Amino acid sequence: MKKLIYIPVIFLSFTFILMSCFKRQNETGKNSIPRDKLTDIITDLYITDGLVAIPEVNHWYKKKDSISAYREVIEGHGYSKDEFDATLRFYFIKKPKQLMKIYEQALARLSEMETLYDQEVTKFHSKISNYWTGREFYSIPGQGSDSTAFDIKTIFWNVYYLSFSATFFPDDQSVNNAPVIYSCHPDSTETGKRHYVTTMNYIKDGVPHKYTYQINDPDKSHTRIMGDLSGEGNNPSLLRDFIIDDISLIN
């Protein structure tokens, strides 16, 4: 579907050439395809035009005439090609401005489809490249002792980015009100050298804030990322009131 909206000019020209060969019928608009249905058909014809350009799809129609794919789309909406041709001819001759609006609506739909497609692809790539293995979110209202510590083993060294959204409420009494993040060698987590990431204190205003930290090991050998999202050494007896979600660890 991506980039299909860049090919309609060719298809539009092709449609008007075909219309010039049609019999002069339906010029009064009787039995025309309803405008919303016509927009649906034209939208699907644009998509079909793009799909037919793909070699893997084009070979399906090699033994058919050149417009069989478009005919199938029109018939799939419950109309014949003659009805579609007659409707286009009516709009082209009698209401050209409305016809252009119909095409603009079809293009707007395609643009919306393309945007949704791009968003889904971005989400998919983000999901498969997310190395975060902890919980999806942490919600600790009032008295809580739920741990927000994390310990992630990566396959190889790389520069990683830990991102998350954190909402800390004004009544939160957590100590060391900043995330603790560091990398270390997988075999020396207790006594080995750690490379700490400089972090900032959370804002306690009850509003979600986005935080992103770069984890870069100067030794280029640490493949274990550890820490605590809510701060190290918090006293469980203190009032803790925060939400941490939308967590990702990517490279």
LODREN-597647 format. One line per field, with one value per residue (C-alpha): residue in three letters; x negated, z negated, y negated; residue number from 1. Coordinates in steps of 0.02 Angstrom, whole numbers, plus 50000, padded with zeros to 5 digits. Each point is the difference from the previous one (the first is absolute). Layout:
N
residu: ALA,... $
c1: X,... $
c3: Z,... $
c2: Y,... $
num: NUM,... $
//
This chain:
251
residu: MET,LYS,LYS,LEU,ILE,TYR,ILE,PRO,VAL,ILE,PHE,LEU,SER,PHE,THR,PHE,ILE,LEU,MET,SER,CYS,PHE,LYS,ARG,GLN,ASN,GLU,THR,GLY,LYS,ASN,SER,ILE,PRO,ARG,ASP,LYS,LEU,THR,ASP,ILE,ILE,THR,ASP,LEU,TYR,ILE,THR,ASP,GLY,LEU,VAL,ALA,ILE,PRO,GLU,VAL,ASN,HIS,TRP,TYR,LYS,LYS,LYS,ASP,SER,ILE,SER,ALA,TYR,ARG,GLU,VAL,ILE,GLU,GLY,HIS,GLY,TYR,SER,LYS,ASP,GLU,PHE,ASP,ALA,THR,LEU,ARG,PHE,TYR,PHE,ILE,LYS,LYS,PRO,LYS,GLN,LEU,MET,LYS,ILE,TYR,GLU,GLN,ALA,LEU,ALA,ARG,LEU,SER,GLU,MET,GLU,THR,LEU,TYR,ASP,GLN,GLU,VAL,THR,LYS,PHE,HIS,SER,LYS,ILE,SER,ASN,TYR,TRP,THR,GLY,ARG,GLU,PHE,TYR,SER,ILE,PRO,GLY,GLN,GLY,SER,ASP,SER,THR,ALA,PHE,ASP,ILE,LYS,THR,ILE,PHE,TRP,ASN,VAL,TYR,TYR,LEU,SER,PHE,SER,ALA,THR,PHE,PHE,PRO,ASP,ASP,GLN,SER,VAL,ASN,ASN,ALA,PRO,VAL,ILE,TYR,SER,CYS,HIS,PRO,ASP,SER,THR,GLU,THR,GLY,LYS,ARG,HIS,TYR,VAL,THR,THR,MET,ASN,TYR,ILE,LYS,ASP,GLY,VAL,PRO,HIS,LYS,TYR,THR,TYR,GLN,ILE,ASN,ASP,PRO,ASP,LYS,SER,HIS,THR,ARG,ILE,MET,GLY,ASP,LEU,SER,GLY,GLU,GLY,ASN,ASN,PRO,SER,LEU,LEU,ARG,ASP,PHE,ILE,ILE,ASP,ASP,ILE,SER,LEU,ILE,ASN $
c1: 50000,49855,49974,50153,50063,49861,50065,50180,49962,49957,50155,50110,49936,50029,50179,50039,49928,50112,50151,49975,50035,50161,50173,50087,50118,50060,49969,50153,49925,50137,49943,49831,49896,50025,49861,49938,49995,49910,49869,49979,49975,49875,49901,49989,49955,49852,49942,50023,49901,49854,50015,50005,49833,49922,49923,50064,50178,49986,49967,50177,50070,49878,50125,50144,50039,49916,50150,50063,49931,50097,50159,49988,49987,50154,50101,49943,50097,50157,49993,49954,49862,50130,50088,49834,49953,50169,49992,49825,50056,50149,49891,49863,50121,50132,49913,49810,49971,50092,49900,49838,50065,50037,49822,49934,50100,49927,49825,50034,50050,49843,49895,50084,49969,49818,49981,50079,49887,49844,50055,50029,49831,49914,50087,49953,49816,49997,50077,49880,49847,50052,49878,50096,50044,50077,50182,50097,50044,49982,50140,49968,50129,49990,49900,49909,49847,50014,49824,49958,49825,49948,49864,49985,49872,49964,49927,49863,49930,50081,50059,50174,50137,50116,50162,50154,50140,50007,50135,49948,50133,49965,50029,49866,49865,49877,49816,49871,50136,49908,49980,49841,49930,49832,49916,49880,49917,50122,49881,49957,50162,49956,49814,49963,49983,50163,50031,50138,50113,50029,50185,50112,50125,50180,50121,50136,50144,50121,49972,49921,49824,49896,49823,49866,49825,49855,49905,49826,49862,49826,49920,50111,50012,50147,50153,50106,50111,50064,50077,50160,50128,50064,49832,49886,50021,50181,50077,50156,50081,50004,50148,49964,50119,49948,50032,49863,50052,49963,49829,49880,49817,49939,49836 $
c3: 50000,49965,50130,50101,49995,50118,50149,50022,50133,50122,49954,50010,50175,50048,49937,50100,50158,49978,49970,50167,50082,49906,50073,49954,49868,49826,50031,49896,49848,49988,49921,49958,49865,49835,49961,49843,50091,50145,49880,49928,50173,50056,49839,50029,50182,49948,49882,50136,50122,49879,49963,50184,50021,49882,50104,49881,50026,50182,50059,49943,50139,50139,50088,49975,50083,49930,49903,49926,49829,49997,50061,49857,49874,50070,50003,49823,49947,50085,50161,50180,50095,50115,49850,49935,50172,50021,49827,50032,50167,49921,49867,50125,50118,49883,49831,50025,49838,49900,50088,49946,49821,50008,50056,49863,49871,50067,49988,49823,49952,50078,49906,49837,50039,50035,49835,49904,50094,49954,49818,49992,50082,49875,49855,50071,50021,49828,49924,50079,49956,49820,49883,49843,49905,49846,49969,50121,49863,49815,49899,49815,49911,49810,49894,50119,50006,50180,50072,50154,50013,50166,50064,50188,50088,50177,50135,50052,49953,50078,49960,49927,49962,49852,50018,49892,49939,49814,49899,49821,49890,49876,49848,50054,49866,50090,49959,50136,50115,50162,50098,49976,50162,50030,50110,49941,50052,49988,49891,49874,49954,49816,49999,50179,50072,50033,50122,49931,50105,49940,49962,49938,49858,50044,50007,49870,50075,50041,50188,50116,50056,50131,49953,50115,49946,50106,49935,50074,49929,50030,49978,50136,49904,49882,50057,49844,49961,49823,49884,49920,50087,49841,49917,49897,49813,49983,49831,50026,49848,50084,50102,50183,50134,50182,50169,50121,50171,50187,49964,50140,50017,50179,50091 $
c2: 50000,49883,49865,50051,49822,49946,50098,49939,49871,50139,50096,49845,49962,50181,49988,49844,50077,50149,49888,49916,50167,50036,49977,49839,50067,49958,49815,49959,50086,50131,50164,49924,50082,49905,49878,50089,50167,49919,49933,50176,50073,49869,50022,50187,49973,49893,50136,50131,49893,50003,50186,50046,49912,50128,50143,50135,49937,49950,50178,50047,49891,50040,50112,49878,49834,49844,49936,50164,49957,49836,50085,50124,49858,49912,50161,50036,49845,50065,49898,50036,49916,49921,49923,49933,49931,49918,49921,49930,49933,49913,49916,49959,49913,49930,49980,49996,49903,50132,50134,49917,49991,50186,50034,49886,50097,50162,49929,49939,50177,50069,49872,50052,50183,49963,49907,50144,50122,49901,49993,50188,50035,49886,50088,50169,49957,49921,50155,50124,49894,49966,50089,49955,50160,49923,49960,49892,49876,49967,49921,49974,49893,49973,50121,50115,50111,50061,50004,49899,50073,50074,50115,50023,50109,49943,50112,49879,49831,49850,49826,50017,49875,50027,49901,49994,49889,49961,49915,49960,49923,49858,50112,50126,50015,50114,49978,49967,49939,50044,50161,50099,50071,50084,50129,50134,50161,50147,50102,49863,49915,49987,49957,49952,49826,49910,49860,49889,49891,49823,49980,49861,49992,50034,49855,50024,49905,50141,49976,50132,49957,50090,50050,50071,50052,50056,50150,50000,50110,49924,50171,50074,50163,49982,50096,49989,49852,49982,49872,49940,49891,49918,49970,50108,50028,49944,50034,50108,49921,49830,49942,50038,49941,50011,50081,50054,50067,49998,50078,50045,50046,49983,49977 $
num: 1,2,3,4,5,6,7,8,9,10,11,12,13,14,15,16,17,18,19,20,21,22,23,24,25,26,27,28,29,30,31,32,33,34,35,36,37,38,39,40,41,42,43,44,45,46,47,48,49,50,51,52,53,54,55,56,57,58,59,60,61,62,63,64,65,66,67,68,69,70,71,72,73,74,75,76,77,78,79,80,81,82,83,84,85,86,87,88,89,90,91,92,93,94,95,96,97,98,99,100,101,102,103,104,105,106,107,108,109,110,111,112,113,114,115,116,117,118,119,120,121,122,123,124,125,126,127,128,129,130,131,132,133,134,135,136,137,138,139,140,141,142,143,144,145,146,147,148,149,150,151,152,153,154,155,156,157,158,159,160,161,162,163,164,165,166,167,168,169,170,171,172,173,174,175,176,177,178,179,180,181,182,183,184,185,186,187,188,189,190,191,192,193,194,195,196,197,198,199,200,201,202,203,204,205,206,207,208,209,210,211,212,213,214,215,216,217,218,219,220,221,222,223,224,225,226,227,228,229,230,231,232,233,234,235,236,237,238,239,240,241,242,243,244,245,246,247,248,249,250,251 $
//
